[in-house]
């Protein structure tokens, strides 16, 4: 009985003491509890305070470093004519520095005597041109001579026609006189014959009047025949005049056609000479010289005797850059918000940087720039190119040793400052970036209300 009582006490009283000791050992100290409460309250206050913190809206783009002037970007030197590589500048390798006007390489035409052949062809064409020029002059003189001969022959024929027409007119005038004479003789004969029928006039006198009438009729017929003959003569002379004019005009037209043919030959020969001169000038440009100061980037021909055709790339030169720029591509949704003069923060590949989106003032290793140009159209993928040049306010960009053409770059175009809470709400709802303050707006735009 004593034992059971003792065991019950152990099972009831001693465990309570053990539990109290364990809780006392694992519970936090008063300082820790106060610190935890302060951290919780601070976190809550921080979350509430961050809603009203300022946030810089940006439009992000990626691209690379380029030269601002297109003439200073990598240039490919192409072959001006077909041929083989005859000579390469001593020591010319990829990475060589060259100055403007330095000799790079020489191309030799496939035909070694091409220059002599071209000169010979030009000389032959010039001889043909001189012959054609002589023909042009000769036929021109023929045209002038035939024209003068035609005018003289026509003038002489006109004079003959005039004389024949005058003679014809004279004969026509005589016809009237002979008609009157014949009429008078006829009237006398008829009157005297009436008297003869009455027995008043003798027959001999009537016969005489009849003879006079026959003579008058004969003279009238003769005059009329002369008039008809003269009319035929006038017509013949007119036909002769037309024939002379036609023959002379045919000679003139032939000479003029031959003259035009000679002129056409001269023009054709001159065209051939011009084409040959162009080829001759191309052979004079077979020596390739450096177009600008720069560095040889790629050398497409490596051995003497390499054959090339017109337009083949020979080498690529990267000119020295006087002013660098960054070529960024931004989304088409952000393009309407970007305009010249806006600030841009840049991060260059190979240059340590930390960009805090929304707080560019605390970014490390980034560089300032400003928008110089926005392309009028996209690149075919819905992205628009913008050119960024260094800002004159902040530090300069890295030197050419680090910042070369082709270095990748990230950029953030600075838009408008808003609260962090609004930006979080905008991101959650998928709304677009609002228009920057510097852009002109009609009236005042209120931000949308946050739904409850």
C-alpha positions in Angstrom: 0.0 0.0 0.0 2.8 2.3 0.8 4.5 1.4 -2.4 1.5 2.2 -4.5 1.1 5.5 -2.9 4.6 6.4 -3.6 4.3 5.4 -7.2 1.2 7.5 -7.6 2.9 10.5 -6.3 5.8 9.9 -8.6 3.4 9.6 -11.5 1.6 12.8 -10.7 3.8 15.3 -9.0 7.3 14.7 -10.5 6.2 14.8 -14.1 4.7 18.3 -13.7 8.0 19.5 -12.4 9.8 17.9 -15.3 7.5 19.6 -17.9 8.0 23.0 -16.3 11.7 22.7 -16.5 11.6 21.7 -20.2 9.4 24.6 -21.2 11.7 26.9 -19.2 14.7 25.6 -21.1 13.3 26.0 -24.7 11.3 29.3 -24.5 12.8 32.5 -26.1 14.3 35.2 -24.1 12.4 38.4 -23.5 14.9 40.3 -25.7 14.4 37.8 -28.6 10.6 38.2 -28.3 10.8 42.0 -28.4 13.2 41.8 -31.4 10.9 39.5 -33.3 7.9 41.8 -32.6 9.9 44.8 -33.9 10.9 42.9 -37.1 7.3 41.9 -37.8 6.1 45.4 -37.2 9.0 46.8 -39.3 8.3 44.3 -42.2 4.7 45.4 -42.2 5.6 49.1 -42.1 8.1 48.5 -44.9 5.6 46.8 -47.1 3.1 49.6 -46.6 5.9 52.2 -47.1 7.2 50.6 -50.3 3.8 51.1 -51.9 4.5 54.8 -51.9 8.1 54.6 -52.9 9.0 56.3 -56.2 9.5 53.9 -59.2 11.2 54.7 -62.5 9.3 53.2 -65.4 11.6 52.0 -68.2 11.5 50.4 -71.7 14.1 47.7 -72.1 16.0 47.0 -75.3 19.0 44.9 -76.4 21.5 45.6 -79.1 25.1 46.3 -79.8 27.7 49.0 -80.0 28.1 50.6 -83.5 29.6 53.7 -85.1 27.3 56.7 -85.2 28.4 57.5 -88.8 27.4 54.7 -91.3 30.7 55.3 -93.1 32.6 54.2 -90.0 30.9 50.9 -89.7 32.5 47.7 -91.0 33.0 47.9 -94.8 33.5 45.0 -97.2 35.9 45.8 -100.1 34.7 44.0 -103.2 36.5 43.1 -106.5 36.0 45.6 -109.2 36.7 43.1 -112.0 37.2 39.4 -112.6 40.7 38.0 -112.5 43.2 36.5 -110.2 45.0 37.9 -107.1 48.4 39.0 -108.3 49.9 40.7 -105.3 49.0 41.2 -101.6 50.6 43.9 -99.4 53.5 42.6 -97.4 52.4 41.7 -93.8 48.7 42.1 -94.5 46.9 39.8 -92.1 43.7 40.0 -90.1 44.1 42.5 -87.4 46.6 44.7 -89.4 46.2 48.4 -88.9 46.0 50.3 -92.2 45.7 54.0 -93.1 43.5 55.5 -95.8 45.2 55.1 -99.2 47.5 52.2 -98.2 47.9 49.5 -100.8 46.1 46.3 -99.9 46.2 43.9 -102.9 46.2 43.8 -106.7 44.0 41.9 -109.2 45.3 40.8 -112.6 42.8 40.1 -115.4 42.6 36.6 -116.7 43.9 37.8 -120.1 47.4 39.1 -119.4 47.3 41.4 -122.5 43.8 42.7 -121.8 45.0 46.4 -121.7 46.7 46.1 -125.1 43.6 44.4 -126.6 41.3 47.1 -125.3 43.6 49.9 -126.6 43.7 48.2 -130.0 40.0 47.8 -130.2 39.6 51.5 -129.2 42.0 52.5 -132.0 40.1 50.4 -134.6 36.8 51.9 -133.5 38.3 55.4 -133.8 39.3 54.6 -137.4 35.7 53.4 -138.1 34.4 56.6 -136.5 36.6 58.8 -138.8 35.4 56.9 -141.9 31.8 57.3 -140.8 32.5 61.0 -140.2 33.8 61.4 -143.7 30.7 59.7 -145.1 28.6 62.0 -143.0 30.3 65.0 -144.5 30.2 63.7 -148.1 26.5 62.8 -148.0 25.8 66.1 -146.3 27.4 67.9 -149.2 25.5 65.7 -151.7 22.2 66.6 -150.0 23.1 70.3 -150.4 24.2 69.8 -154.0 21.2 67.8 -155.0 18.9 70.3 -153.4 20.5 73.2 -155.3 20.3 71.2 -158.6 16.6 70.4 -157.9 15.8 74.0 -157.3 17.7 75.1 -160.5 15.9 72.4 -162.7 12.5 73.2 -161.2 13.1 76.9 -161.8 14.2 76.3 -165.4 11.2 74.1 -166.0 8.9 76.7 -164.5 10.3 79.3 -167.0 9.7 76.9 -170.0 6.2 76.2 -168.7 5.6 80.0 -168.4 6.8 80.6 -172.0 4.6 77.8 -173.3 1.6 79.1 -171.4 2.2 82.6 -172.8 2.4 81.2 -176.3 -0.8 79.2 -175.7 -2.6 82.3 -174.5 -1.5 84.2 -177.6 -2.9 81.5 -179.8 -6.1 81.4 -177.8 -6.4 85.2 -178.4 -6.1 84.6 -182.2 -8.9 82.0 -182.1 -11.4 84.8 -181.4 -10.2 86.8 -184.4 -10.4 83.8 -186.8 -13.8 83.0 -185.4 -15.0 86.5 -186.2 -13.4 86.3 -189.7 -15.0 83.0 -190.4 -18.4 84.4 -189.2 -18.0 87.4 -191.5 -17.1 85.3 -194.5 -20.1 83.0 -193.8 -22.5 85.9 -193.5 -21.2 87.5 -196.8 -21.5 84.1 -198.6 -25.0 83.4 -197.4 -26.2 87.0 -198.2 -24.6 86.9 -201.7 -25.9 83.4 -202.3 -29.4 84.7 -201.6 -28.9 87.4 -204.2 -27.5 84.8 -206.6 -30.6 82.7 -206.2 -32.6 85.8 -207.1 -30.5 86.2 -210.2 -28.9 89.4 -209.1 -25.4 88.2 -208.4 -23.3 86.2 -210.9 -22.0 82.7 -210.0 -18.4 83.7 -210.3 -18.7 86.1 -207.4 -20.5 83.5 -205.4 -17.7 81.0 -206.0 -15.1 83.6 -204.8 -17.1 84.2 -201.6 -17.3 80.4 -201.1 -13.5 80.2 -201.5 -13.0 82.9 -198.9 -15.4 81.1 -196.5 -13.4 77.9 -196.9 -10.1 79.7 -196.3 -11.6 81.2 -193.1 -12.7 77.8 -191.9 -9.3 76.3 -192.7 -7.5 79.1 -190.8 -9.9 78.7 -187.8 -9.2 75.0 -187.7 -5.5 75.5 -188.0 -5.5 78.0 -185.1 -7.5 75.6 -183.0 -5.1 72.8 -183.8 -2.2 75.1 -182.8 -4.0 75.8 -179.5 -4.5 72.1 -178.8 -0.8 71.4 -179.6 0.3 74.2 -177.3 -1.9 72.8 -174.5 -0.3 69.4 -174.9 3.1 71.1 -174.9 2.3 72.9 -171.7 1.1 69.7 -170.1 4.3 67.9 -171.3 6.5 70.6 -169.8 4.5 70.4 -166.5 5.0 66.6 -166.5 8.7 67.1 -167.2 9.0 69.5 -164.3 7.4 67.0 -161.9 9.7 64.3 -163.2 12.8 66.4 -162.7 11.6 67.3 -159.2 10.8 63.7 -158.3 14.2 62.4 -159.6 16.1 65.2 -157.8 14.1 64.6 -154.5 14.9 60.9 -154.7 18.6 61.7 -154.9 18.3 64.1 -152.0 16.4 61.5 -149.9 18.9 58.8 -150.6 21.8 61.1 -149.7 20.0 62.2 -146.6 19.3 58.6 -145.6 23.0 57.7 -146.1 24.0 60.7 -144.0 21.7 59.6 -141.2 23.1 56.1 -141.4 26.6 57.5 -141.1 25.5 59.5 -138.1 24.0 56.4 -136.5 27.2 54.5 -137.1 29.1 57.3 -135.4 26.8 57.2 -132.4 27.1 53.4 -132.2 30.9 53.5 -132.5 31.1 56.1 -129.8 29.0 54.0 -127.5 31.4 51.0 -128.0 34.4 53.2 -127.4 32.8 54.4 -124.1 32.2 50.8 -123.0 35.8 49.9 -123.8 37.0 52.9 -121.9 35.0 51.9 -118.9 36.6 48.4 -119.1 40.0 50.1 -119.5 39.4 52.2 -116.4 38.3 49.1 -114.5 41.7 47.6 -115.3 43.3 50.7 -113.9 41.4 50.2 -110.6 42.6 46.7 -110.1 44.9 47.9 -107.3 42.8 48.0 -104.1 43.6 50.6 -101.5 42.3 51.1 -98.0 39.1 53.3 -98.1 39.6 54.6 -94.5 41.8 54.3 -91.5 41.0 51.1 -89.6 41.7 47.4 -88.9 41.6 44.5 -91.2 38.8 42.3 -89.9 38.5 39.5 -92.4 40.8 38.7 -95.4 38.8 36.6 -97.8 41.7 35.9 -100.2 44.7 34.2 -98.6 46.8 33.0 -101.5 48.3 34.5 -104.6 46.4 33.2 -107.7 43.0 33.1 -106.1 40.4 33.7 -108.8 37.7 36.3 -108.1 34.8 37.7 -110.1 33.3 41.1 -110.1 31.5 41.8 -106.8 33.3 39.1 -104.7 34.3 40.2 -101.2 38.1 40.6 -100.9 38.4 41.8 -97.3 36.5 43.5 -94.5 37.8 46.6 -92.8 36.6 48.1 -89.5 37.2 51.9 -89.7 38.3 53.9 -86.7 35.4 55.3 -84.9 35.1 59.0 -84.1 31.9 58.7 -82.2 30.4 55.5 -80.8 26.7 54.8 -80.4 24.5 51.9 -79.3 21.9 50.3 -81.5 19.0 49.1 -79.4 15.9 47.3 -80.5 12.8 47.9 -78.4 9.3 46.4 -78.5 6.8 48.0 -80.8 4.5 48.6 -77.8 7.1 50.9 -76.2 8.1 52.7 -79.4 5.4 55.4 -79.2 6.7 56.4 -75.7 10.3 56.9 -76.9 11.5 60.2 -78.5 14.8 61.9 -79.1 16.5 63.3 -76.1 15.3 60.8 -73.5 17.8 59.4 -71.0 19.0 55.9 -71.3 20.9 53.7 -68.9 23.3 51.3 -70.6 25.0 48.1 -69.6 27.8 46.8 -71.8 28.8 43.2 -72.2 32.2 42.5 -70.5 31.8 45.5 -68.1 30.7 44.6 -64.6 27.4 46.2 -63.8 24.3 45.9 -61.6 21.1 47.5 -62.8 18.3 48.1 -60.3 15.2 48.4 -62.5 13.1 51.2 -61.1 15.9 52.9 -59.2 18.6 53.9 -61.8 20.3 56.1 -59.2 21.6 53.1 -57.3 22.7 51.2 -60.4 26.4 50.2 -60.5 28.6 50.0 -63.6 25.9 51.5 -66.0 26.5 54.4 -68.3 24.2 57.2 -69.3 23.1 58.0 -72.8 20.4 59.7 -74.7 18.2 58.8 -77.6 19.5 60.2 -80.9 17.1 58.7 -83.4 14.1 56.4 -83.7 13.7 54.5 -86.9 10.5 55.2 -89.0 9.8 51.5 -89.5 10.5 48.1 -87.8 13.1 45.5 -88.6 10.5 43.1 -89.9 10.0 41.4 -86.5 7.9 44.2 -84.8 11.0 45.7 -83.2 12.1 49.3 -83.7 15.7 50.4 -83.7 16.9 53.4 -81.7 20.3 55.0 -81.7 21.8 55.9 -78.3 24.7 58.4 -78.1 26.8 59.3 -75.0 25.2 61.8 -72.6 27.3 64.9 -72.1 26.4 65.2 -68.4 27.7 62.0 -66.8 30.9 60.0 -67.2 32.3 58.9 -70.5 31.7 55.5 -71.9 34.5 52.9 -71.7 37.5 53.3 -73.9 37.9 51.6 -77.3 39.9 48.8 -75.7 36.7 47.6 -74.0 34.0 49.1 -76.1 34.3 47.9 -79.7 31.8 47.7 -82.5 29.7 44.6 -82.0 29.8 44.5 -78.2 26.4 43.5 -76.8 24.6 46.0 -74.8 21.4 46.3 -72.7 19.5 49.5 -72.3 16.7 51.0 -70.3 15.0 54.1 -71.7 13.8 56.2 -68.8 10.1 57.0 -68.9 8.0 58.3 -66.1 8.3 58.1 -62.3 5.4 56.5 -60.5 4.8 54.9 -57.1 6.0 51.3 -56.6 2.4 50.3 -55.6 1.1 51.5 -58.9 3.8 49.7 -60.8 3.0 46.5 -59.0 -0.7 46.9 -59.7 0.1 47.7 -63.3 2.3 44.6 -63.7 -0.3 42.4 -62.1 -3.1 43.7 -64.4 -0.9 43.7 -67.5 -1.5 47.4 -68.3 0.9 49.2 -70.6 3.5 51.7 -69.5 2.0 55.2 -69.2 3.1 58.1 -71.3 6.2 60.0 -70.1 5.8 63.5 -68.6 7.7 65.2 -71.2 5.4 64.1 -74.0 2.7 66.6 -74.9 -0.8 65.5 -73.7 -4.2 66.9 -74.2 -5.6 67.7 -70.7 -4.6 65.9 -67.6 -4.7 62.1 -67.5 -5.7 60.6 -64.1 -4.2 57.2 -63.2 -6.8 54.4 -63.0 -8.3 53.7 -59.6 -7.2 50.6 -57.9 -10.1 48.2 -57.6 -11.1 47.2 -54.0 
